[in-house]
């Protein structure tokens, strides 16, 4: 009887280790960041630490000339970065889902950008974009498109597109891998029935393929939006936010403020970024669950 009486506690005991880890790794740092954002907390002046309430947020939203441009660049970074990652990754997944020679080798090679550390990707593409010795300029010169090299990362008009291209290259395999796994679960009988009815490629794509893997599409898009919005490794190693703040996203701005030990202001920036991502994620998840239920 006693065993049955307390049996309800076993599920909670089983998830307790994971819950404790999540609390220690996620919730406690988040609470600490919120508390720090309400302080003047500059490690260069430890004796001046004091509660300032919402002053950091007020300065950030009204007096900071870099915040809104950084937010705009973050939106461009996420929309174009994740958008092209998804489109190209989807195409790659469709290709890898077909049968051809050496498909296994191609699948393995396609994963190389995803398993390469972001720091190394930034360094590789910085070298590729080099105005004097970069491979990209060298190829364009040989093909006759350029007579002199372009310093892509030193120009305000090309630095952000160059960084976006790099993050697109990195993220294509993620979508390709996840969508390929979903595609392999689509019933072949539906395609056979569509072939009998005379459906073409695009009709099968929009009426069978995409509806069948839409749940995977929803989840992967949301995850990648969050990851790319917070990523700093590629931009930091390519341009460090320059030139003239042309590649300064919110993530880079947080890093720069924390690097100069202004933890209060950096925490306020991080909290604002979290609120923005929640404002995007919660309605997106509600819509996603509604679609799944339907």
C-alpha positions, 0 to 999 in steps of 0.5 A: 500500500505504501508503495502505491501511495508514493508511486506518484513521486517516481516520475519526478525523481527520474527527471530530477537530475535533468531538472537540477542541471537545467536550473543550474545551467539556465535558470540561475544564470538568467535570474543573475543576468536580470538582477545584474541588468538592474545595477550599475555594475562595471568591474573597472569600478567595483566600488561604484556598484549600485542599484539603478533600476531600469536606468540601463534599459532607459539608456539603451532604448532612448540614449544609445545610438548603437542599439537600434542600428544593431537590432536592424542588422540583427534582423537582416542577419537572421532573416537572410542567414536563416532564410537562405540556409533553409532554402538551400538546405531543403534543396540539398535534402531533396537531392540527397534523398534521391538515389545516385552513385557515391551518395554516401560520400556526398552526404558525409562531405555535405556535413563538413561545414556544420561540424567545423567550429564557428571560430575556424569558419570565421578565420577561413572566410576572412582569408577567402575574402582577403582583398589582396590574397583571397581566393575569391578575388583571385578566381574573379580576376582569372574569370575576368570579372575583376581587374583589382581585388575587393576588400569585402570585409573592409567595406561598409556595403559588403561586410554584412553580406559577406558575413551572411554568406558565411553563416549560410554556408555553415547552416545549410547542412543542419537543415539538410540533415534534419529535413533529409531525416524527415523526408525518409519518413514520408510514405512512398505510396503517396508519391506512387499514387500522385504519379498515377494521377499525373502529378508533376514535381512541384505538385508533389512537393507542395501537396505531399512533401512539404505538408508531410515534413512541416513539423520538422520545418517549424522546429528547425526554423525556430531553433536556427533563428535562436542560434543565429540571433545569438551567434557571435563567433563568425562575425567576431573572427571575420570583422569584430563588428566592423567596419564602422559598426557595419556588422555589429549585431546585438550579440556582438554588442553584448560581447563588446560591452562585456569585454570592457567589463560593463556587465550591467549594460551588457546584461540589459542588452542580453535581457532585451534580446531574450525578450525579443526572441521570446516575442517571436518564439511564443506566437510561433510555437502557438501557431505551430501547435495549432497547425499540428493539432489541425 
